[in-house]
Amino acid sequence: MDWQPHWGVARLLAHDNLCFCRNEGSLVSALKTLLFFTILMVTLPIGLYFTTKAYVFEGSMKMSSSDSYFYAAIVAVLAVHVVLALFVYVAWNEGAPKGKGKHD
């Protein structure tokens, strides 16, 4: 009995390799997104806290040190919420199809 390769198996293996490459690309994209938002989550609230405390609340508005701590903390907390909302929005839309119009 002569064994012949079955072309369906070869097609299936080629499809699996394409899926692996597509999954690997999406994994890299997801990790880049996660790294970007992690850096943003660390730097933006801390930067805004010290910037608004020194220049906005104590500098421009002439608030006391204890009042400026309070209001700068509120700004930092709001920044955290904005970054989290942006991350959820980007993560939600990352896997969505890019084409417009009717999809069958």
N, C-alpha and C positions, 0 to 999 in steps of 0.2 A: 504494500500500500504506500503510495507516494504522498508525502505531506506537502501541501501547498499553503503558503501564508494566507490568512484570511484578511482581506482588505478592510473589513469592518473594524478589526482590532487595531490595525495601523491608524485608521481614521480616529478611533477613540483615543489612542495614545497621543496623537497630534493635538486633539482637542484638549486633553488634559494638560499638555504642555502650554498651550495658549492660555488656558484658565489659570495655570500657575503663574505665568508672567503677568497676567492681568491682576491677580490677587496680590502678587508681590509689589506691583506698582501702586495699588491702592493702599497697601500696608505702609509703604514709604511715604505716601501722601498723608496718611492719617498721622504718622509719627511726626512729620514736619509740622502739621497743624497743631498737634499736641505740644511740641517743643515751643512753637511760636507763642501760643497762649500761656504756657507755663512761664516763659520769660516775661511776657506782658503782665501776668498776674503778680509777679514778684516786683517788677520795676515800677509799673505805673502807680499803684496805690502809695508805695513808699515815696516815690518822687513827688507825687502830688501832695502828700502829707507835709513834707518838709518845705516844698515850694510855697504852698498856700499859707502855711503857718508863718514863714519868715517874710514873704513879700506881699501877700494879700492881706492877711488878718492883722499881723503886727506892723507891717510896713505901711500899707495904704490906709487901712481902717483904724490904725492906732489902738488895737485891742490889747488888753492885758495878756500876759503869758498864759495864764490858766484858761482864759476864754478862747485864745487862739488854739490851744491844744484840743479843746472840745470841738470847735468848728472844723479844724483841719482833719480830725478823726472822722467826722461826718463825710467830708469830701473823699477821704480814702475808702470808706465803706461804700459810698456810691460808686466809686471807680471799680471796686471789686465786683459789684453787681453788674455794671456795664460790661466788664470783661467776661463774666460768666454768661451773660445773655448773648454776647457776640459769639462765644464759643459754642453754645447750644445751637444758635442759628447756623453757624458754619458747619458744625458736625451734622446737623439735620439735613442740610442741603448738599453735603459732600457726595452722597451716593445717588442723588437725584439725576435723572436724564437731562442732558443739556439742550436737547432739541425743543423747538417750539411747534405748536400745532397738535393735531390729533395723532395719538399713538394707538396702534391696533395691537 
